[in-house]
Amino acid sequence: MSIPDYETVILVTRNGMGDADLPLQQKLIQTYLKLLDENNILPAAICFYTDGVKLVVDGSPVLEQLKALETKGVRLILCSNCLNYFGLAEQVQVGIVGGMTDIIEAQRRAAKVISI
Protein backbone atom coordinates (compact mmCIF):
# COMPACT_ATOMS: atom_id res chain seq x y z
CA MET A 1 0.00 0.00 0.00
CA SER A 2 1.26 3.47 -0.86
CA ILE A 3 1.50 6.39 1.50
CA PRO A 4 0.21 9.84 0.59
CA ASP A 5 2.50 12.20 -1.32
CA TYR A 6 2.85 14.91 1.29
CA GLU A 7 3.95 17.42 -1.32
CA THR A 8 0.65 17.40 -3.24
CA VAL A 9 -2.72 18.93 -2.34
CA ILE A 10 -5.80 18.88 -4.57
CA LEU A 11 -8.44 21.64 -4.42
CA VAL A 12 -12.02 20.78 -5.37
CA THR A 13 -14.24 23.83 -5.84
CA ARG A 14 -17.02 22.38 -7.99
CA ASN A 15 -19.72 19.77 -7.62
CA GLY A 16 -17.83 17.79 -10.25
CA MET A 17 -14.95 18.44 -12.61
CA GLY A 18 -14.78 20.89 -15.51
CA ASP A 19 -17.34 23.25 -17.01
CA ALA A 20 -19.69 20.74 -18.66
CA ASP A 21 -23.24 19.82 -17.69
CA LEU A 22 -23.49 18.49 -14.12
CA PRO A 23 -23.86 14.78 -15.05
CA LEU A 24 -20.62 14.91 -17.08
CA GLN A 25 -18.82 16.91 -14.37
CA GLN A 26 -19.76 14.27 -11.81
CA LYS A 27 -18.79 11.38 -14.10
CA LEU A 28 -15.37 12.98 -14.62
CA ILE A 29 -14.70 13.54 -10.89
CA GLN A 30 -15.85 10.00 -10.16
CA THR A 31 -13.39 8.60 -12.71
CA TYR A 32 -10.59 10.91 -11.50
CA LEU A 33 -10.96 9.89 -7.85
CA LYS A 34 -11.33 6.21 -8.74
CA LEU A 35 -8.08 6.31 -10.73
CA LEU A 36 -6.24 8.07 -7.89
CA ASP A 37 -7.33 5.24 -5.59
CA GLU A 38 -6.70 2.35 -7.99
CA ASN A 39 -3.25 3.63 -8.95
CA ASN A 40 -2.27 4.67 -5.41
CA ILE A 41 -1.70 8.25 -6.52
CA LEU A 42 -2.41 9.66 -3.10
CA PRO A 43 -2.19 13.38 -2.35
CA ALA A 44 -1.59 14.57 1.20
CA ALA A 45 -5.00 16.24 1.21
CA ILE A 46 -8.01 17.06 -0.89
CA CYS A 47 -9.63 20.35 0.12
CA PHE A 48 -13.32 20.92 -0.63
CA TYR A 49 -14.79 24.41 -0.68
CA THR A 50 -17.52 26.39 -2.46
CA ASP A 51 -19.63 23.93 -4.50
CA GLY A 52 -17.01 21.23 -3.89
CA VAL A 53 -18.49 20.51 -0.46
CA LYS A 54 -21.52 19.02 -2.20
CA LEU A 55 -19.34 16.01 -3.04
CA VAL A 56 -18.84 14.98 0.60
CA VAL A 57 -22.49 14.82 1.72
CA ASP A 58 -25.47 12.48 1.44
CA GLY A 59 -26.28 11.66 -2.17
CA SER A 60 -22.83 12.43 -3.59
CA PRO A 61 -21.85 10.12 -6.46
CA VAL A 62 -18.23 9.96 -5.21
CA LEU A 63 -18.61 8.99 -1.55
CA GLU A 64 -17.27 5.48 -2.17
CA GLN A 65 -14.13 6.82 -3.88
CA LEU A 66 -13.58 9.46 -1.19
CA LYS A 67 -13.96 6.94 1.64
CA ALA A 68 -11.44 4.66 -0.07
CA LEU A 69 -8.92 7.51 -0.38
CA GLU A 70 -9.47 8.56 3.23
CA THR A 71 -8.86 4.97 4.35
CA LYS A 72 -5.49 5.13 2.59
CA GLY A 73 -4.48 8.20 4.58
CA VAL A 74 -5.58 11.08 2.34
CA ARG A 75 -6.87 13.98 4.46
CA LEU A 76 -10.20 15.31 3.21
CA ILE A 77 -10.61 18.88 4.48
CA LEU A 78 -14.07 20.42 4.25
CA CYS A 79 -14.84 24.13 4.49
CA SER A 80 -17.22 24.64 7.43
CA ASN A 81 -18.39 28.05 6.14
CA CYS A 82 -19.33 26.51 2.80
CA LEU A 83 -21.16 23.58 4.40
CA ASN A 84 -23.12 26.00 6.58
CA TYR A 85 -23.83 28.32 3.65
CA PHE A 86 -25.43 25.47 1.68
CA GLY A 87 -27.14 23.99 4.78
CA LEU A 88 -25.15 20.76 4.42
CA ALA A 89 -23.27 20.57 7.73
CA GLU A 90 -25.52 17.79 9.07
CA GLN A 91 -25.16 15.71 5.89
CA VAL A 92 -21.36 15.23 5.87
CA GLN A 93 -20.42 11.61 5.17
CA VAL A 94 -16.64 11.78 4.83
CA GLY A 95 -13.75 14.06 5.71
CA ILE A 96 -12.85 16.52 8.46
CA VAL A 97 -14.83 19.72 8.81
CA GLY A 98 -12.33 22.52 9.11
CA GLY A 99 -11.93 26.11 8.22
CA MET A 100 -10.06 28.22 5.74
CA THR A 101 -7.06 28.13 8.10
CA ASP A 102 -6.86 24.35 7.61
CA ILE A 103 -7.02 24.74 3.83
CA ILE A 104 -4.35 27.45 3.87
CA GLU A 105 -2.11 25.28 6.04
CA ALA A 106 -2.47 22.32 3.66
CA GLN A 107 -1.60 24.59 0.71
CA ARG A 108 1.34 26.13 2.56
CA ARG A 109 2.89 22.73 3.27
CA ALA A 110 2.41 21.51 -0.30
CA ALA A 111 5.07 21.77 -2.98
CA LYS A 112 2.33 21.26 -5.58
CA VAL A 113 -1.31 22.40 -5.47
CA ILE A 114 -3.66 21.04 -8.12
CA SER A 115 -7.01 22.75 -8.66
CA ILE A 116 -9.70 20.73 -10.40
Residue, then its C-alpha position, 0 to 999 in steps of 0.5 A: m500500500s502506498i503512502p500519501d505524497y505529502e507534497t501534493v494537495i488537490l483543491v475541489t471547488r465544484n460539484g464535479m470536474g470541468d465546465a460541462d453539464l453536471p452529469l458529465q462533471q460528476k462522471l469525470i470527478q468519479t473517474y478521476l478519484k477512482l483512478l487516484d485510488e486504484n493507482n495509489i496516486l495519493p495526495a496529502a490532502i483534498c480540500f473541498y470548498t464552495d460547490g465542492v463541499k456538495l461532493v462529501v455529503d449524502g447523495s454524492p456520487v463519489l462517496e465510495q471513492l472518497k472513503a477509499l482515499e481517506t482509508k489510505g491516509v488522504r486527508l479530506i478537508l471540508c470548508s465549514n463556512c461553505l457547508n453551513y452556507f449550503g445547509l449541508a453541515e448535518q449531511v457530511q459523510v466523509g472528511i474533516v470539517g475545518g476552516m479556511t485556516d486548515i485549507i491554507e495550512a495544507q496549501r502552505r505545506a504543499a510543494k504542488v497544489i492542483s485545482i480541479 
